[in-house]
Amino acid sequence: MEKNKRGGKGNVKISDLFKKYTDVLKAPQGTVVKNFIEVIEDLFNVTLRADQCSYSVVSRTLSLRISGTLKTEILLQKKKVIQHMTQRLGEKNSLKEIL
């Protein structure tokens, strides 16, 4: 087998080069909020604005600033929403809590 210039064998996949960064980095607040809004639209057929949601990257908690029955319905369906978020963002970047 031929060695490549860096001493490895064969070709290196691009995804392998970025694996370290995908393991270390977390999704930014804007990405999580955008995906949350899309999930809510898909599940509940309601459009939220970005200013109605805030996300803490450290605690992985999303806070809603909406009132009434919509917030109650989202909180009742919290497991389903978090499951959809996990499918979109991956286990590491998904929400842990919705308040």
C-alpha positions as CSV (number, residue, x, y, z in Angstrom):
1,M,0.0,0.0,0.0
2,E,1.1,3.5,-0.8
3,K,1.4,6.0,2.0
4,N,0.1,9.5,1.4
5,K,2.1,12.6,2.2
6,R,1.1,12.7,5.8
7,G,2.1,9.1,6.5
8,G,-1.3,7.5,6.5
9,K,-2.5,4.8,4.2
10,G,-4.8,5.6,1.3
11,N,-7.1,8.6,0.9
12,V,-8.5,10.5,3.8
13,K,-12.2,11.3,3.8
14,I,-13.1,15.0,4.2
15,S,-15.6,14.1,7.0
16,D,-12.8,12.5,9.0
17,L,-10.8,15.7,8.8
18,F,-13.6,17.7,10.4
19,K,-14.6,15.0,12.9
20,K,-12.6,16.7,15.7
21,Y,-14.5,20.0,15.2
22,T,-17.9,18.4,15.0
23,D,-17.2,16.5,18.3
24,V,-16.0,19.7,20.1
25,L,-18.2,22.5,18.7
26,K,-21.8,23.1,19.6
27,A,-24.5,24.6,17.5
28,P,-24.9,28.4,17.8
29,Q,-27.9,29.9,19.4
30,G,-29.3,31.2,16.0
31,T,-29.2,27.7,14.5
32,V,-31.0,26.1,17.4
33,V,-33.7,28.8,17.4
34,K,-34.2,28.6,13.7
35,N,-34.6,24.8,13.8
36,F,-37.0,25.1,16.8
37,I,-39.2,27.6,14.9
38,E,-39.2,25.1,11.9
39,V,-40.2,22.2,14.1
40,I,-43.0,24.2,15.8
41,E,-44.3,25.2,12.4
42,D,-44.2,21.5,11.2
43,L,-45.8,20.1,14.3
44,F,-48.3,22.8,15.3
45,N,-48.7,24.7,12.0
46,V,-47.9,28.0,13.9
47,T,-45.2,30.4,13.1
48,L,-43.1,31.8,15.9
49,R,-40.7,34.8,15.6
50,A,-37.1,34.5,16.6
51,D,-37.5,37.2,19.3
52,Q,-40.0,34.9,21.1
53,C,-37.3,32.3,21.8
54,S,-34.0,32.5,23.6
55,Y,-31.5,29.7,23.8
56,S,-28.7,29.1,26.3
57,V,-25.9,27.1,24.7
58,V,-24.3,26.1,28.0
59,S,-27.4,24.6,29.6
60,R,-29.1,23.7,26.3
61,T,-32.3,25.3,27.5
62,L,-34.8,27.1,25.2
63,S,-37.0,29.7,26.8
64,L,-40.3,30.7,25.2
65,R,-41.8,34.2,25.5
66,I,-45.3,33.4,24.3
67,S,-48.5,33.2,26.2
68,G,-51.5,31.1,26.5
69,T,-52.5,27.8,24.9
70,L,-49.7,27.6,22.4
71,K,-47.0,27.5,25.1
72,T,-49.0,25.0,27.1
73,E,-49.4,22.8,24.0
74,I,-45.7,23.0,23.2
75,L,-44.8,22.1,26.8
76,L,-47.2,19.2,26.8
77,Q,-45.6,17.9,23.5
78,K,-42.1,18.7,24.8
79,K,-40.8,15.1,24.3
80,K,-41.9,15.1,20.7
81,V,-40.4,18.5,20.0
82,I,-37.1,17.6,21.6
83,Q,-37.1,14.3,19.6
84,H,-37.5,16.3,16.3
85,M,-34.8,18.7,17.3
86,T,-32.5,15.8,18.0
87,Q,-33.1,14.4,14.6
88,R,-32.3,17.8,13.0
89,L,-29.3,18.8,15.1
90,G,-27.9,15.5,16.5
91,E,-27.7,14.3,20.1
92,K,-25.0,16.6,21.1
93,N,-26.6,19.8,19.9
94,S,-30.2,19.1,20.7
95,L,-32.2,20.8,23.4
96,K,-32.4,19.4,26.9
97,E,-35.2,21.6,28.3
98,I,-37.9,23.9,27.1
99,L,-39.3,26.5,29.5
